[in-house]
Amino acid sequence: MNRARAVAALTVALCVAVPLRAQNYEVRLKRAWVIAFADRTSMDADMDVRWAHPSPNPVTKDGDMHFSGVSPDVGFPFVAELVNARLPGQQVAVTTIKQHEHSNGVLAIRGAWRLWFEHPSTRQTQGSKKDPFLPDNTNPDHSFEIHPVSRVGQLDLGASFIPVAGYTPYTADVAFPYYDGNRVTIKAAKTSISIRSKKLFYNYVEFRIELATAPTAVQDGFVVLARVLNANDEEVADGLRRMIFVQGTRAVNAIQNASAGDRLRVLGIPRISLNKVLTLVQNNGTKRFDAQLPYEMIIVGVF
């Protein structure tokens, strides 16, 4: 067993061994919101930008630029991130974000919605009037992001959805067995759906996909079911996974005319699949239940 596989096997074993009580982070979403965005690749938000990085991360760290804030469109404090923020074409967007920092006007943004428990708050309720929390830095505790951002104001950033030159992403052999080894707890009510999870890892992943179907056009991009392969074209995920391509990005150009059986090498980031969450809720009703982590991959770039 090579080193990557050994690490992946150990990670999965540790995940399986984690008891349910270790799932200490919870997000309660409006059920209507979940239904509205389950098959959307992205969202628009009028954002009150509270904090922004002085400059983007070095490319060795991922090259992103973080900015945090609030928006009535999201319903709780969140973080937005520009991908490839050090590219020359991103400088105007970076400057625009900085100009809006510290409540200096509302900034309209668009990008992939992303629910993921990487830097989670203990409990967040969408639309709650009782949560006074406002971000006090660029990376506060949060479970929701708009990441990557595809538009800032009138600036179209679709060309930034490409692999990050100089950054070393996680490998498929490490990331996907980890995702498949995690579990969540879900509880649905008439107007809300709660998801409870432990802290989750492995952001940017390089992997290969083999399309199981032709891409399906949705309101704001394309969704396709695919097998997940490693660098040796071995299947590493447990079954087919949804791949999310945001409309207007360079990544979508590589998929929109693809066919079943086509293979692509991609850079992606995981998010909770609201589509899968709804299916699980339909199957389990309003009882609290435990399930394998329901995730899908936002495709940031195609190599």
Beta strands, then each sheet from edge to edge (+ up, - down):
strand 1: 25-30
strand 2: 42-52
strand 3: 65-70
strand 4: 78-82
strand 5: 106-119
strand 6: 123-125
strand 7: 142-152
strand 8: 155-156
strand 9: 170-171
strand 10: 183-188
strand 11: 192-197
strand 12: 205-211
strand 13: 216-218
strand 14: 221-229
strand 15: 241-246
strand 16: 263-272
strand 17: 289-292
strand 18: 295-302
sheet 1: 6+ 1+ 11- 10+ 17-
sheet 2: 8+ 7- 4- 3+ 2- 5+
sheet 3: 9+ 12+ 14- 13+
sheet 4: 9+ 12+ 16- 18+ 15+
end
